[in-house]
Amino acid sequence: MSNGLKWESIFQDDVVASAILDRLLHYCYPFFIQGKSFRMKNFDKK
C-alpha cells in the first residue's frame, strides 16, 4: 500500500516508521473509495 508518502522521511528512520505504522494500522480495516469526493464537488466551479 503506497500513497507516494515516504514515512521514513518524516520519522527519520524506516524501522521506527514501520513500527509506528504497524501499531496504528494493526486493528484497521483498509477500504478504498472510488468516485468524486463530496468535498470537491464545488471545487471546479470557482
Residue frames relative to the residue before (quaternion, step in Angstrom):
aa qw qx qy qz dx dy dz
M 1.0000 0.0000 0.0000 0.0000 0.00 0.00 0.00
S 0.1233 0.7985 -0.5746 0.1305 3.54 -0.44 1.17
N 0.1212 -0.7936 0.5936 0.0553 3.54 -0.88 0.96
G 0.6476 -0.5430 0.3117 0.4343 3.58 1.23 0.36
L 0.5940 0.5596 -0.3650 0.4480 3.58 1.25 -0.18
K 0.2705 -0.7616 0.5712 0.1431 3.56 -0.87 0.96
W 0.2749 -0.8088 0.4997 0.1436 3.58 -0.05 1.28
E 0.6243 0.5491 -0.3562 0.4265 3.59 1.03 -0.66
S 0.6146 0.5322 -0.3604 0.4573 3.61 1.14 -0.43
I 0.6396 0.5038 -0.3291 0.4783 3.59 1.15 -0.50
F 0.7801 0.3373 -0.1668 0.4998 3.58 0.88 -0.96
Q 0.4235 -0.7483 0.4177 0.2935 3.59 1.35 -0.02
D 0.7641 0.2127 -0.1421 0.5921 3.60 1.24 0.16
D 0.3940 -0.7528 0.4723 0.2346 3.58 -0.63 1.05
V 0.6066 0.5416 -0.3651 0.4534 3.62 1.11 -0.52
V 0.6588 0.4889 -0.2996 0.4871 3.59 0.96 -0.87
A 0.6393 0.5234 -0.3252 0.4600 3.58 0.96 -0.84
S 0.6590 0.5035 -0.3060 0.4674 3.59 0.95 -0.83
A 0.6576 0.5102 -0.3109 0.4589 3.59 0.96 -0.83
I 0.6630 0.4982 -0.3086 0.4658 3.59 0.93 -0.87
L 0.6803 0.4783 -0.2937 0.4713 3.57 0.88 -0.90
D 0.6084 0.5477 -0.3486 0.4565 3.58 1.07 -0.67
R 0.6659 0.4913 -0.2981 0.4757 3.59 0.95 -0.84
L 0.6868 0.4938 -0.2895 0.4480 3.57 0.93 -0.87
L 0.7837 0.3693 -0.1690 0.4700 3.56 0.93 -0.90
H 0.3745 0.7737 -0.4585 0.2256 3.57 1.26 -0.04
Y 0.8000 0.2660 -0.1322 0.5212 3.60 0.86 -0.90
C 0.4824 0.6816 -0.4251 0.3493 3.59 1.26 0.20
Y 0.2318 -0.7149 0.6381 0.1675 3.49 -1.31 0.47
P 0.2475 -0.7910 0.5362 0.1599 3.61 -0.29 1.15
F 0.0358 0.7669 -0.6406 0.0177 3.53 -1.13 0.70
F 0.2963 -0.7629 0.5598 0.1299 3.52 -1.14 0.70
I 0.2189 -0.7718 0.5890 0.0974 3.53 -0.86 1.02
Q 0.1561 -0.7851 0.5946 0.0754 3.53 -0.86 0.97
G 0.6354 0.5165 -0.4001 0.4116 3.54 -1.17 0.55
K 0.6756 -0.4902 0.3622 0.4148 3.54 -1.32 0.03
S 0.5077 -0.6428 0.4925 0.2941 3.50 -1.17 0.72
F 0.5028 -0.6432 0.4870 0.3104 3.57 -1.02 0.81
R 0.6402 0.5370 -0.3210 0.4458 3.59 1.05 -0.75
M 0.7274 0.4412 -0.2330 0.4712 3.57 1.08 -0.69
K 0.4009 0.7584 -0.4609 0.2273 3.62 1.20 -0.01
N 0.7505 0.3470 -0.2128 0.5206 3.63 1.07 -0.60
F 0.4152 0.7453 -0.4457 0.2710 3.58 1.25 0.01
D 0.6954 0.4830 -0.2745 0.4558 3.60 0.94 -0.86
K 0.6356 0.5746 -0.3208 0.4037 3.60 1.17 -0.47
K 0.5297 0.6531 -0.4097 0.3536 3.61 1.21 -0.15
